[in-house]
Amino acid sequence: MVHKCDSPDLSSASQEHAKNADVQGEVAGALWGLSVNDEIEEAIAQAQGIKVLVDAAKIHYRNPKVQARVAGALRKMSANDENKKEIADAGGVQTLIESSRVHLDNAVVQASVAGVISNLSVDDDIERSIAAEGGIEALIDAAQAHGSDVKVQARVVRALTNLSVHDANKAKIASVKGIVALIQASLKHGDSAAVQAGVAGALRNLSVSPDVAQVIVDNEGIKSLINAAKIHSTNAIVQAGVAGALRNLSVSEASRKAIVAGGGMETLAMATQIHADNEKLQAEVAGALRNLAGEDKK
């Protein structure tokens, strides 16, 4: 059994055999397995485990086993705020994005990298670095390359949702390519609440722009949102994202007609009943229904 006290030994083994891909893969795998709670993750960080992982990924950037295990370990460790900074300071953002580019056809690498980026992207400073290094484009490419992989899709859309909060990133995500990737993820993975919550959240953030809203509408975005709300009627996160997106989209007369025709009003009304105690959701739904009320009477 591997214990937290083994972290220094693993770090030393990695540093002593930096050019040996087999050693690096085994060390990264062990650190990935060790990262099960905050105490152990702190011990790994104190033993320079984060630097060891990032350095291994840099040296063995063409080795998919090393990349998958490094990204897997960093995904777990990046849930901790202090570790986020350390990963970024070690050059982890650039290294992860490069790994995504080099191993575009590897779903395990893509899912793990997207998971790390998703965790890191909640930090404003790191989020800017992700965008500057081409992380948004890498995420969209991953989503398109692995359209049938629900794990890749869920982690990519969660990362894009986080990144779409900032206006500077909206244009990159809101390219036709990015919008299509999000909507296709929703349509292909209707049963996945994680995918639906991520897509709805991203579309809510992006649809504040009239131009982007039109791209969403033109690519079956309204259909995907209403379907998500119907399938995941008891999921408040999905419902809030859908209601927020429909509220933004319903500013346009043509979009209002499409939402009403697609059963959007009934779906929103159902959300208010099921989630009567959720004030944030109620506010989102009320805004959408106000916009739609006049259209429904025509």
Sequence and secondary structure as in RCSB ss.txt:
>XXXX:A:sequence
MVHKCDSPDLSSASQEHAKNADVQGEVAGALWGLSVNDEIEEAIAQAQGIKVLVDAAKIHYRNPKVQARVAGALR
KMSANDENKKEIADAGGVQTLIESSRVHLDNAVVQASVAGVISNLSVDDDIERSIAAEGGIEALIDAAQAHGSDV
KVQARVVRALTNLSVHDANKAKIASVKGIVALIQASLKHGDSAAVQAGVAGALRNLSVSPDVAQVIVDNEGIKSL
INAAKIHSTNAIVQAGVAGALRNLSVSEASRKAIVAGGGMETLAMATQIHADNEKLQAEVAGALRNLAGEDKK
>XXXX:A:secstr
   GGGHHHHHHHHHHTTT HHHHHHHHHHHHHH SSHHHHHHHHHTTHHHHHHHHHHHTTT HHHHHHHHHHHH
HHTTSHHHHHHHHHTTHHHHHHHHHHHTTT HHHHHHHHHHHHHHTTSHHHHHHHHHTTHHHHHHHHHHHTTT H
HHHHHHHHHHHHHTTSHHHHHHHTSHHHHHHHHHHHHHTTT HHHHHHHHHHHHHHTTSHHHHHHHHHTTHHHHH
HHHHHHTTT HHHHHHHHHHHHHHTTSHHHHHHHHHTTHHHHHHHHHHHTTT HHHHHHHHHHHHHHHHHHT 
